[in-house]
Amino acid sequence: MTLTEELTQRRENSAKVIPQDKYRVMQHSTKELLDAKLSEKAVQTGDILPDFKLPDENQNEVTLNDVLQDKYLIISFYRGGWCPYCNMELRALQQFSSDFKNLGADLVAISPETPDNSSTTSEKNELQFKILSDIDNQYAKTLNLAFEMPEDLRDVYHSFGLHVNQHNGNNNYELPMPATYVIDKNKTVVYDFVPEDYTQRLDPKEILEFLKGL
């Protein structure tokens, strides 16, 4: 089953099992992001990606140059290890990581989780690529990817036992859109996927086909 198929199955199941009042809140918050066309303000293909210095899961500082060692770099932004859609995407990326490498592309993931929580995410998904902590979404903000969760959505997540503030080590309840970028050695974005809908992710098979065409 492809990642796209897994995500579709997850969405369909969620619509059935999540109480309708809570599901409506979740749907409405996504619609607000779509209506705001948040993705149109984000970094896109042709833009130069700014540098970063972020801690990895072992709290070692990592720069963009550190991870941009091959011809291309795939950067995946995810919300956190508490998000089932993110875990599905991370596992799918791991499955294709050697294929990406064979085509000259390294891989890194970025989330607003603290390094300790990033380490947990990495371990439970058996990831072999680096995941970096973008504390307070400072880097995501420079790319116009970050947004603040509405109060009613926070309440819904709390009712599920999901406390974003604890995972991120702050109380601002900001998350990044689950964007994926492919950049070249000049740090130019050559491919972008920036969905407002957190249930939509770029299938690794599409990344693979794009890299084959370069």
C-alpha positions as CSV (number, residue, x, y, z in Angstrom):
1,M,0.0,0.0,0.0
2,T,1.4,3.4,-0.9
3,L,1.5,6.3,1.5
4,T,-1.3,8.0,-0.4
5,E,-3.5,4.9,0.0
6,E,-2.7,4.6,3.7
7,L,-3.6,8.3,4.3
8,T,-6.9,7.9,2.5
9,Q,-7.7,4.9,4.6
10,R,-6.8,6.8,7.8
11,R,-9.0,9.7,6.8
12,E,-12.0,7.5,6.1
13,N,-11.6,5.7,9.4
14,S,-11.2,8.9,11.3
15,A,-14.4,10.3,9.9
16,K,-16.2,7.2,11.2
17,V,-14.7,6.9,14.7
18,I,-14.2,10.5,15.8
19,P,-17.3,12.1,17.5
20,Q,-19.0,14.3,14.9
21,D,-18.8,17.5,17.0
22,K,-15.0,17.1,17.4
23,Y,-14.6,16.1,13.8
24,R,-16.4,19.3,12.6
25,V,-14.0,21.4,14.7
26,M,-11.0,19.6,13.0
27,Q,-12.5,20.0,9.6
28,H,-13.3,23.7,10.2
29,S,-9.8,24.6,11.3
30,T,-8.4,23.0,8.1
31,K,-10.9,24.9,6.0
32,E,-9.8,28.2,7.6
33,L,-6.2,27.5,6.5
34,L,-7.4,26.6,3.0
35,D,-9.5,29.7,2.8
36,A,-6.6,31.8,3.9
37,K,-4.5,30.3,1.1
38,L,-1.6,30.0,3.5
39,S,0.4,27.9,1.1
40,E,0.6,30.7,-1.4
41,K,2.6,32.8,1.1
42,A,5.1,30.0,1.8
43,V,8.5,29.5,0.1
44,Q,8.0,27.9,-3.3
45,T,9.9,26.4,-6.3
46,G,12.5,28.9,-7.5
47,D,13.1,30.5,-4.1
48,I,16.4,30.2,-2.2
49,L,16.0,28.3,1.1
50,P,17.5,30.3,4.0
51,D,20.2,28.7,6.2
52,F,19.3,27.2,9.6
53,K,21.1,25.9,12.7
54,L,18.8,23.5,14.5
55,P,19.5,20.8,17.2
56,D,19.1,17.2,16.2
57,E,17.6,14.4,18.4
58,N,20.9,14.2,20.2
59,Q,21.0,18.0,20.8
60,N,23.8,18.5,18.3
61,E,23.5,21.7,16.3
62,V,23.0,21.0,12.6
63,T,23.2,23.6,9.7
64,L,21.7,23.4,6.3
65,N,25.2,23.0,4.9
66,D,25.7,20.0,7.1
67,V,22.8,18.0,5.6
68,L,23.2,19.3,2.1
69,Q,26.1,17.1,1.2
70,D,24.7,15.4,-1.9
71,K,23.3,16.9,-5.1
72,Y,19.9,17.3,-3.6
73,L,18.2,17.5,-0.2
74,I,14.7,16.5,0.7
75,I,13.3,18.5,3.6
76,S,10.1,17.2,5.3
77,F,8.3,19.4,7.8
78,Y,6.1,17.4,10.2
79,R,3.9,18.4,13.1
80,G,5.1,16.0,15.7
81,G,5.4,12.4,16.8
82,W,1.9,12.7,18.3
83,C,0.4,13.0,14.8
84,P,-0.5,9.7,13.2
85,Y,-0.3,11.2,9.7
86,C,3.2,12.4,10.4
87,N,4.4,9.0,11.6
88,M,3.0,7.4,8.5
89,E,4.9,9.9,6.4
90,L,8.1,9.5,8.3
91,R,8.0,5.7,8.0
92,A,7.3,5.9,4.3
93,L,10.2,8.3,3.8
94,Q,12.5,5.9,5.6
95,Q,11.4,3.1,3.3
96,F,12.5,5.1,0.3
97,S,15.6,6.8,1.8
98,S,18.1,4.4,0.2
99,D,16.4,5.0,-3.2
100,F,16.7,8.7,-2.7
101,K,20.3,8.4,-1.8
102,N,21.0,6.3,-5.0
103,L,19.6,9.3,-7.0
104,G,21.8,11.8,-5.2
105,A,19.4,13.1,-2.6
106,D,19.8,13.2,1.2
107,L,16.8,13.4,3.6
108,V,16.1,15.4,6.8
109,A,12.9,16.1,8.7
110,I,12.0,19.1,10.8
111,S,9.4,19.6,13.5
112,P,8.7,22.0,16.4
113,E,9.1,19.1,19.0
114,T,11.8,19.3,21.6
115,P,15.0,17.2,20.9
116,D,13.9,14.6,23.5
117,N,10.5,14.2,21.8
118,S,12.2,14.1,18.4
119,S,14.4,11.3,19.7
120,T,11.3,9.3,20.8
121,T,9.7,9.9,17.3
122,S,12.9,8.7,15.6
123,E,13.2,5.6,17.7
124,K,9.6,4.5,17.4
125,N,9.6,4.9,13.7
126,E,13.1,3.4,13.3
127,L,14.4,6.3,11.4
128,Q,17.9,6.4,10.0
129,F,17.8,10.0,8.8
130,K,18.2,13.1,10.9
131,I,15.2,14.8,12.5
132,L,15.7,18.4,13.7
133,S,13.9,20.5,16.3
134,D,12.7,23.8,15.2
135,I,11.9,25.3,18.6
136,D,9.1,27.8,18.5
137,N,8.8,27.2,14.8
138,Q,11.5,29.9,14.2
139,Y,12.7,28.4,11.0
140,A,9.2,27.5,9.8
141,K,8.2,31.1,10.3
142,T,10.9,32.3,7.9
143,L,9.4,30.0,5.3
144,N,5.8,31.2,6.1
145,L,4.8,27.7,7.1
146,A,3.7,28.2,10.7
147,F,0.2,28.9,12.0
148,E,-1.4,29.0,15.4
149,M,-3.9,26.4,16.4
150,P,-7.4,27.8,17.3
151,E,-8.7,27.4,20.8
152,D,-11.4,25.0,20.0
153,L,-9.0,22.7,18.1
154,R,-6.7,22.7,21.1
155,D,-9.6,21.6,23.3
156,V,-10.4,18.7,20.9
157,Y,-6.7,17.6,20.9
158,H,-6.6,17.8,24.7
159,S,-9.7,15.5,24.8
160,F,-7.7,13.0,22.8
161,G,-4.8,13.2,25.3
162,L,-2.7,15.1,22.7
163,H,-0.9,18.1,24.3
164,V,1.1,19.9,21.7
165,N,2.4,22.3,24.3
166,Q,4.1,19.5,26.1
167,H,5.7,18.1,23.0
168,N,6.9,21.6,21.8
169,G,8.0,22.8,25.2
170,N,6.0,26.1,25.0
171,N,2.5,27.4,25.1
172,N,2.1,29.1,21.8
173,Y,0.4,26.1,20.0
174,E,2.0,26.8,16.7
175,L,2.5,24.1,14.1
176,P,4.0,24.0,10.6
177,M,2.1,23.0,7.5
178,P,3.5,19.5,6.5
179,A,5.5,20.9,3.6
180,T,8.1,19.0,1.6
181,Y,10.9,20.7,-0.3
182,V,13.6,19.4,-2.6
183,I,16.5,21.8,-2.9
184,D,19.7,21.6,-5.0
185,K,23.3,22.4,-4.0
186,N,22.6,26.2,-4.5
187,K,19.8,25.9,-1.9
188,T,17.3,26.6,-4.7
189,V,13.9,25.0,-4.2
190,V,13.4,22.7,-7.2
191,Y,10.2,21.0,-6.0
192,D,7.6,22.1,-3.4
193,F,4.6,20.5,-1.8
194,V,2.9,22.7,0.8
195,P,-0.6,21.5,1.8
196,E,-2.8,23.4,4.3
197,D,-4.6,20.1,5.0
198,Y,-2.4,18.1,7.5
199,T,-3.9,14.8,6.2
200,Q,-2.3,15.4,2.8
201,R,1.4,14.4,2.3
202,L,3.7,14.1,-0.6
203,D,4.0,10.4,-1.5
204,P,7.7,9.3,-1.6
205,K,7.0,7.6,-5.0
206,E,6.3,11.1,-6.4
207,I,9.6,12.4,-5.0
208,L,11.4,9.4,-6.5
209,E,9.8,10.0,-9.9
210,F,10.8,13.7,-9.8
211,L,14.4,12.8,-8.8
212,K,14.6,10.3,-11.7
213,G,13.6,13.1,-14.1
214,L,16.4,15.5,-13.0
